[in-house]
Amino acid sequence: MRLDQSTMPLIEALDAYVRMGKAPFHIPGHKYGRGLLPEFRDRVGTEAFLRDLASLVGPEIDSLHDASGCIARAQELIADAFDASHSMMLVNGPDIGLQIAIMSGCDPDDEVILSRNVHGSAAAGIVLSGAIPVFTPTNFDRELGLLENMTLVDLRKAIQQHPRARALLLMSPSHHGFAPDLDEMVEMAHQAGLKVIVDERFGAHFRFHKKLPISSIEAGADFVVQDWHRCLGALEQGAVLHVRADPGDRWGRIRNVFQTMTTTSPSYLVMASLDLARHNAVQHGREMLDHCIGLAREIAGSIDRLKGLSVLGYEMLRRSDVDNIDSTRLTISVTESGLSGYRFSQLLEDEHDITVDGAEENNLILSVGFQLSEEDAYRLIDALEAVVETYGRQTPLYVNVQRPYPVFSSKLVLSPRAAFFAARRAVKLGDSVGSVCSEIVTHHTSGMPLIFPGEEITSEMVDYVIAEGARDATEFWRNDPTLQVIQVVDERRTILHRSYLRGVGGDQ
């Protein structure tokens, strides 16, 4: 780090602006909170509203779209802290950052190599960019109930089979906290001339502790998206997009896409929280993570002693798709308890007022975080034990029912962009097999896209979606959250150029 990381330029500028006491003949209309209902203002406090400003009020607080003052300095400090060439504050969350990265790194019709365990916003970025997804083999571990990461072997084969590919998109770590062999993958991709985009939404804290997986910037990725409200304590929607090395002629495009996709009314509260989170992580990140990692290991040890529960820990390193794990993110296998993860999560919520970060058929996912107290940790252990004792199955069922698992389509009929904007019609999910999907079907719990636009809908995926949809806790991010109907391409009203059709000229 080359800059003075003890400063907080945006927070200091906002404080100075408030002290000026200007008359607010400008937006926002609450006029420093005076226009709000007193009941709301009393609950939230007034200090936040004094700093809820708009960039047009004056140069003192700078502008995110054309940063040259305190916001520019805050972004320079973020870049310095993470060893990036450029860092951009995001007030729309990490999803918009991933879409900006894909649109900046990929031209229309560029092939991008990716695995199936990416976030749903990656599918949206591919639609917006006009890129063509090339999926590596999908391996679903039915015993553990999780989708595996891309491996080095998977990547090598994909590069050999798709020499025209221009980008690699990775998620590191996965939703479960498992990181692939990132530095080796980045090196292999760069040797093949690929730009590397990493969705690091679960790993912004990796930079600040050596016992955690390698950070994506350190591994050499070209674009890195981080979710700071998830890992570093920023406000909800606070995220960062890093660009490593000199982007050359791409920088103008990156800026253009950023300005196009970013709101013209960015929240100064969110940006200030990013400034504070950077300062806090640099100044105190190591000791906070020491506490966090130690407490997470104590929790994991206590869980492993409970009947029917186990934490997926360092034994995962024996797998080819896992190079390291985030020990602050715990995946608890509940299969031996006789309860599904969905039911377990519901019982923790309803009877013990404990909310987990995610639930699946086989697992619970916990985020320990910087500020978790030992009291909350003990409360969690007591609650887990109580749920198992009260509701757990003492003996196995006579019939072992195997639930459907996600089997992804192997047939991309249209480019995702062409399918997304094609004429569409709604059909019942059960009647959709063989049709071409025209929307992004995303599992709400994991954020994972189950069906991309342009893919042929398979009977196996329909069975899986129906089974998951029967769960009270399971929803899907689409027009119909329960997914009784699905949007498909209406071939009767769609006239497509030949180039939109995949499979023509040797494509997958």
C-alpha positions in Angstrom: 0.0 0.0 0.0 1.5 3.3 -1.1 -1.2 5.8 0.1 -2.2 7.0 3.5 -4.9 4.6 4.4 -5.7 6.3 7.7 -7.9 8.9 5.9 -11.6 8.7 4.9 -11.9 11.4 2.3 -15.6 10.9 1.5 -16.7 10.8 5.1 -14.6 13.8 5.9 -16.1 15.7 3.0 -19.6 14.9 4.0 -18.9 16.0 7.6 -17.5 19.3 6.3 -20.5 19.8 4.1 -22.9 19.3 6.9 -21.1 21.9 9.0 -21.6 24.5 6.3 -25.3 24.6 7.1 -26.5 25.3 3.6 -30.1 26.0 2.8 -31.4 22.9 0.9 -33.0 24.2 -2.2 -32.2 20.9 -3.9 -33.1 17.2 -3.9 -33.6 14.9 -1.9 -36.9 16.3 -0.9 -36.7 15.3 2.8 -34.5 18.4 3.3 -32.0 16.9 5.7 -34.7 14.7 7.3 -37.0 17.6 8.2 -39.7 16.5 5.7 -40.0 13.0 7.1 -42.6 11.8 9.6 -41.3 12.5 13.1 -42.0 8.9 14.1 -39.7 7.6 11.3 -37.0 10.3 12.0 -37.1 9.4 15.7 -36.5 5.7 15.0 -33.7 6.2 12.4 -32.1 9.3 13.7 -31.2 12.6 12.0 -27.5 12.3 11.3 -28.0 9.9 8.4 -30.4 12.2 6.6 -27.9 15.1 6.9 -25.6 13.1 4.7 -28.2 11.7 2.3 -27.3 14.1 -0.5 -27.3 14.4 -4.2 -24.2 15.0 -6.3 -25.6 18.2 -7.8 -25.4 20.1 -4.6 -21.8 21.2 -5.1 -18.2 20.1 -5.9 -17.5 19.6 -2.2 -18.9 16.1 -2.2 -17.9 15.2 -5.8 -19.8 13.0 -8.3 -19.6 9.3 -8.8 -20.1 9.6 -12.5 -17.2 12.1 -13.0 -15.2 11.7 -9.8 -12.4 14.1 -9.4 -12.5 15.1 -5.7 -13.3 13.2 -2.5 -15.0 10.2 -4.3 -12.0 9.9 -6.6 -9.6 9.9 -3.6 -11.8 7.3 -1.8 -11.7 5.0 -4.9 -7.9 5.5 -5.2 -7.5 4.4 -1.6 -9.6 1.3 -2.3 -7.5 0.4 -5.3 -4.4 0.9 -3.3 -5.7 -1.3 -0.5 -6.4 -4.1 -2.9 -3.5 -3.6 -5.3 -5.8 -2.9 -8.2 -5.2 -0.4 -11.0 -8.7 1.1 -10.7 -11.5 0.5 -8.2 -15.1 1.7 -8.7 -17.7 2.1 -6.0 -20.9 0.3 -6.7 -24.2 1.5 -5.1 -26.4 -1.1 -7.0 -24.8 -4.1 -5.4 -22.3 -6.7 -6.8 -24.8 -7.9 -9.5 -24.5 -4.7 -11.5 -20.7 -4.9 -11.1 -20.6 -8.3 -12.6 -22.7 -7.2 -15.5 -20.4 -4.2 -16.0 -17.4 -6.5 -16.0 -18.9 -8.9 -18.6 -20.1 -6.0 -20.8 -16.6 -4.4 -20.6 -14.6 -7.6 -21.2 -16.7 -9.2 -23.8 -17.8 -8.1 -27.3 -21.0 -9.4 -28.9 -20.7 -13.0 -30.0 -17.5 -13.5 -27.9 -17.4 -16.9 -26.3 -17.0 -16.8 -22.5 -16.1 -20.0 -20.6 -17.9 -20.5 -17.3 -19.2 -23.1 -14.9 -22.8 -23.6 -13.9 -22.3 -22.5 -10.3 -22.1 -18.8 -11.2 -24.6 -16.2 -9.9 -27.8 -15.3 -11.8 -26.5 -11.8 -12.5 -23.8 -13.5 -14.8 -26.6 -14.7 -17.0 -28.0 -11.2 -17.2 -24.5 -9.8 -18.1 -24.2 -12.4 -20.9 -27.6 -11.3 -22.2 -26.7 -7.6 -22.1 -23.3 -8.1 -23.7 -24.4 -10.5 -26.4 -21.7 -13.0 -25.4 -22.1 -16.7 -25.9 -21.7 -19.0 -22.8 -19.5 -22.1 -23.1 -20.1 -24.3 -20.0 -17.6 -26.6 -18.5 -18.8 -30.0 -17.4 -21.4 -29.9 -14.6 -20.7 -32.2 -11.7 -23.4 -32.3 -8.9 -22.3 -34.1 -5.8 -25.6 -35.8 -4.8 -24.2 -37.0 -1.4 -23.2 -33.5 -0.3 -25.9 -31.7 -2.3 -23.7 -29.1 -4.0 -22.5 -28.2 -7.4 -18.8 -28.5 -7.9 -16.4 -25.8 -9.0 -14.7 -25.7 -12.3 -11.4 -27.6 -12.3 -8.1 -27.0 -14.1 -8.8 -30.1 -16.3 -12.2 -28.6 -17.1 -10.7 -25.3 -18.1 -7.9 -26.8 -20.2 -10.4 -28.9 -22.2 -12.7 -25.9 -22.7 -9.8 -23.8 -24.0 -8.8 -26.5 -26.4 -12.3 -27.1 -27.7 -13.1 -23.3 -28.0 -10.1 -21.5 -29.3 -12.2 -18.5 -30.1 -13.2 -17.9 -26.5 -12.2 -14.5 -25.3 -13.0 -14.6 -21.5 -13.2 -16.8 -18.5 -15.8 -16.2 -15.8 -15.3 -17.7 -12.4 -17.0 -17.6 -9.0 -14.5 -17.7 -6.1 -15.3 -18.8 -3.6 -18.5 -20.6 -4.3 -21.8 -20.1 -2.4 -20.5 -22.6 0.1 -17.1 -20.9 0.7 -15.0 -23.3 -1.5 -12.4 -21.7 -3.7 -11.0 -23.3 -6.9 -7.4 -23.4 -7.9 -7.6 -19.7 -8.8 -4.1 -18.6 -9.5 -3.4 -21.6 -11.7 -6.6 -21.0 -13.6 -5.9 -17.3 -14.2 -2.4 -18.1 -15.5 -3.8 -20.8 -17.8 -6.5 -18.4 -19.1 -4.0 -15.6 -19.7 -1.7 -17.9 -21.6 -4.6 -18.6 -23.9 -5.4 -14.9 -24.3 -8.5 -14.8 -22.2 -9.6 -12.0 -20.0 -10.5 -13.3 -16.5 -13.6 -12.0 -14.7 -14.0 -13.2 -11.1 -17.2 -12.9 -9.0 -15.7 -12.6 -5.5 -18.9 -11.5 -3.8 -18.2 -13.9 -0.9 -14.5 -13.1 -0.6 -13.8 -9.4 -0.2 -12.1 -10.2 3.2 -9.5 -12.6 1.7 -7.1 -9.8 1.1 -6.7 -9.2 4.8 -5.7 -12.6 6.2 -3.2 -15.2 5.1 -5.3 -18.1 6.5 -8.0 -17.4 3.9 -8.0 -18.3 0.2 -6.0 -16.1 -2.2 -7.8 -13.0 -3.3 -8.7 -12.7 -7.0 -6.6 -9.5 -7.6 -3.6 -11.2 -6.1 -4.2 -14.2 -8.3 -4.1 -11.9 -11.3 -7.7 -11.6 -12.4 -8.5 -8.7 -14.8 -12.0 -7.8 -13.4 -13.0 -8.6 -9.8 -16.4 -7.9 -8.3 -16.8 -7.8 -4.5 -19.8 -7.6 -2.2 -18.7 -5.4 0.7 -22.1 -5.4 2.4 -21.7 -9.1 2.7 -18.1 -9.4 3.9 -16.7 -6.0 5.0 -19.6 -4.4 6.9 -20.7 -1.8 4.3 -24.4 -0.9 3.9 -26.6 -3.1 1.8 -25.9 -2.6 -1.9 -22.4 -1.4 -1.2 -20.0 -3.2 -3.6 -16.8 -2.6 -5.5 -15.5 -3.4 -9.0 -11.7 -3.7 -9.3 -9.8 -3.6 -12.6 -6.3 -5.0 -12.5 -3.3 -3.9 -14.7 -3.6 -1.3 -17.4 -6.9 -1.9 -19.3 -5.5 0.1 -22.2 -8.2 1.0 -24.8 -10.8 -0.9 -22.7 -10.7 1.8 -20.0 -13.0 4.2 -22.0 -15.4 1.4 -22.6 -15.3 0.4 -18.9 -16.1 3.9 -17.9 -18.9 4.2 -20.5 -20.5 0.9 -19.4 -20.2 2.0 -15.7 -21.9 5.3 -16.4 -24.6 3.6 -18.4 -25.4 1.0 -15.8 -25.0 3.1 -12.6 -27.8 5.2 -11.2 -27.5 9.0 -11.6 -28.6 9.3 -8.0 -26.0 7.3 -6.1 -26.5 7.0 -2.4 -23.8 8.9 -0.5 -24.6 6.9 2.6 -23.7 3.7 0.7 -20.6 5.2 -0.7 -19.6 6.6 2.7 -20.0 3.1 4.2 -17.6 1.8 1.6 -15.0 4.4 2.5 -15.4 3.5 6.2 -15.3 -0.3 5.4 -12.0 0.1 3.5 -10.5 2.1 6.4 -11.7 -0.4 8.9 -10.4 -3.4 6.9 -7.0 -1.9 6.4 -6.5 -0.7 9.9 -8.1 -3.6 11.8 -8.9 -6.3 9.4 -6.3 -8.8 10.5 -7.2 -8.8 14.2 -11.0 -8.8 13.4 -10.4 -11.8 11.2 -8.3 -13.5 13.8 -11.3 -13.3 16.1 -13.7 -14.3 13.3 -11.7 -17.3 12.1 -11.2 -18.5 15.7 -14.9 -18.2 16.6 -15.9 -20.0 13.3 -13.6 -22.9 14.1 -15.0 -23.1 17.6 -18.5 -23.2 16.2 -17.5 -25.9 13.7 -16.0 -28.0 16.4 -19.2 -27.8 18.5 -21.4 -28.6 15.5 -19.3 -31.7 14.7 -20.0 -33.0 18.1 -23.8 -32.8 17.7 -25.6 -36.0 16.5 -26.7 -35.8 12.9 -24.7 -32.7 12.0 -21.3 -32.1 10.5 -19.4 -29.2 8.9 -17.9 -29.6 5.5 -14.4 -28.6 6.4 -10.8 -29.2 5.4 -11.5 -32.7 4.1 -12.9 -30.9 1.1 -9.4 -30.0 0.1 -9.0 -33.6 -1.1 -11.3 -32.8 -4.0 -10.0 -31.6 -7.4 -12.4 -28.7 -7.5 -11.4 -27.2 -4.1 -8.1 -25.5 -3.5 -8.9 -23.7 -0.3 -11.9 -22.9 1.9 -13.2 -19.8 3.6 -13.2 -20.9 7.3 -15.5 -18.0 8.2 -18.3 -19.5 6.0 -19.7 -22.7 7.4 -21.6 -25.3 5.3 -23.4 -27.7 7.7 -24.6 -31.0 6.4 -27.9 -32.0 8.0 -28.7 -35.1 6.1 -28.0 -37.5 9.0 -30.4 -35.5 11.2 -33.4 -36.7 9.2 -34.4 -33.1 8.3 -33.9 -31.2 5.1 -31.9 -27.9 5.3 -35.1 -26.1 4.3 -37.0 -27.5 7.3 -34.1 -27.0 9.6 -33.8 -23.4 8.7 -37.5 -22.8 9.2 -37.3 -24.3 12.7 -34.3 -22.2 13.7 -36.2 -19.1 12.5 -39.6 -19.9 14.0 -38.6 -21.4 17.4 -35.2 -19.9 18.1 -35.1 -16.5 16.2 -31.9 -17.5 14.3 -31.6 -16.7 10.7 -29.0 -18.5 8.5 -27.4 -17.2 5.3 -28.8 -20.0 3.1 -30.6 -23.3 3.2 -30.6 -26.3 0.7 -31.9 -29.8 0.7 -28.8 -31.1 2.3 -27.2 -28.1 4.0 -27.3 -25.0 6.0 -24.9 -22.2 5.2 -23.7 -19.8 7.9 -21.8 -16.5 7.5 -19.9 -15.8 10.7 -18.7 -12.3 9.9 -16.5 -9.8 11.7 -18.9 -8.8 14.5 -20.5 -12.0 15.6 -20.5 -12.3 19.4 -19.6 -15.4 21.4 -23.0 -15.2 22.9 -24.7 -15.6 19.5 -22.3 -18.5 18.7 -23.4 -20.3 21.9 -27.0 -19.5 21.2 -26.6 -21.1 17.7 -25.1 -24.3 19.1 -27.9 -24.7 21.7 -30.6 -24.1 19.0 -29.0 -26.6 16.6 -29.0 -29.2 19.3 -32.5 -28.5 20.3 -33.8 -28.8 16.8 -32.1 -32.2 16.3 -33.3 -33.5 19.6 -36.9 -32.4 19.1 -37.4 -33.0 15.4 -34.6 -35.2 14.2 -35.2 -38.7 13.0 -33.7 -41.3 15.4 -33.7 -44.1 12.9 -33.5 -44.1 9.1 -36.6 -44.2 7.0 -37.5 -47.6 5.5 -37.6 -46.0 2.0 -34.7 -43.8 1.0 -36.4 -41.3 -1.4 -33.9 -39.7 -3.8 -35.0 -36.2 -4.7 -34.4 -34.8 -8.2 -31.2 -32.9 -8.6 -30.3 -30.2 -11.3 -29.4 -31.7 -14.7 -28.5 -28.8 -16.9 -29.3 -28.5 -20.6 -26.5 -29.4 -23.0 -28.2 -27.7 -25.9 -27.9 -24.0 -26.5 -30.3 -23.4 -29.4 -30.1 -19.6 -29.6 -27.7 -17.0 -28.2 -29.0 -15.8 -24.8 -29.5 -12.3 -26.1 -31.5 -13.4 -29.2 -33.7 -15.7 -27.0 -34.3 -13.1 -24.3 -35.5 -10.5 -26.8 -37.4 -12.9 -29.1 -41.2 -13.1 -29.2 -42.3 -15.2 -26.3 -45.2 -17.0 -24.9 -46.1 -18.4 -21.5 -46.5 -22.2 -21.1 -47.1 -24.4 -18.1 -43.8 -25.7 -16.7 -44.8 -29.3 -17.3 -45.5 -28.6 -20.9 -42.3 -26.7 -21.6 -39.9 -29.7 -22.2 -38.2 -29.3 -25.6 -39.0 -25.6 -25.9 -36.4 -22.9 -25.9 -36.3 -20.8 -22.8 -36.6 -17.0 -23.2 -35.9 -16.0 -19.6 -33.3 -16.5 -16.9 -34.6 -19.0 -14.3 -32.6 -18.6 -11.1 -32.8 -20.5 -7.8 -33.6 -17.9 -5.1 -31.6 -19.6 -2.3 -28.3 -19.9 -4.1 -28.7 -17.3 -6.8 -27.6 -19.9 -9.3 -29.1 -19.7 -12.9 -30.8 -23.1 -13.6 -31.8 -22.3 -17.2 -30.2 -19.7 -19.5 -32.2 -18.0 -22.3 -31.6 -19.9 -25.5 -31.3 -23.3 -23.8 -33.6 -26.2 -24.6 -35.6 -27.0 -21.5 -35.0 -30.6 -20.3 -37.4 -32.9 -18.5 -34.8 -33.5 -15.7 -34.6 -29.7 -15.0 -38.4 -29.5 -15.0 -38.6 -32.3 -12.4 -36.0 -30.5 -10.3 -37.8 -27.2 -10.4 -41.1 -28.7 -9.6 -39.6 -30.6 -6.6 -37.9 -27.4 -5.4 -40.9 -25.3 -5.9 -42.9 -27.5 -3.6 -40.7 -26.3 -0.8 -42.3 -23.4 1.2 -38.8 -21.8 1.5 -37.9 -22.1 -2.2 -38.7 -19.4 -4.8 -37.4 -18.6 -8.2 -36.3 -15.2 -9.6 -38.6 -14.9 -12.6 -41.9 -13.4 -13.7 -43.7 -16.1 -11.8 -41.8 -16.7 -8.5 -43.5 -20.1 -8.0 -42.7 -21.0 -11.6 -46.1 -22.6 -12.5 -45.5 -21.1 -16.0 -42.3 -20.3 -17.9 -41.6 -18.0 -20.8 -40.4 -19.7 -23.9 -39.5 -18.5 -27.4 -42.6 -18.4 -29.6 -41.2 -19.9 -32.8 -44.4 -19.0 -34.7 -43.8 -15.3 -34.3 -40.0 -15.2 -34.3 -37.9 -14.6 -37.4 -34.2 -15.2 -36.5 -31.1 -14.5 -38.4 -29.1 -17.6 -39.2 -26.2 -16.4 -37.0 -28.5 -16.5 -33.9 -28.7 -20.2 -34.2 -26.2 -22.2 -32.2 -24.9 -25.4 -33.6 -24.4 -23.8 -37.0 -20.7 -23.9 -38.1 -19.5 -26.2 -35.3 -20.7 -24.4 -32.2 -21.6 -26.6 -29.2 
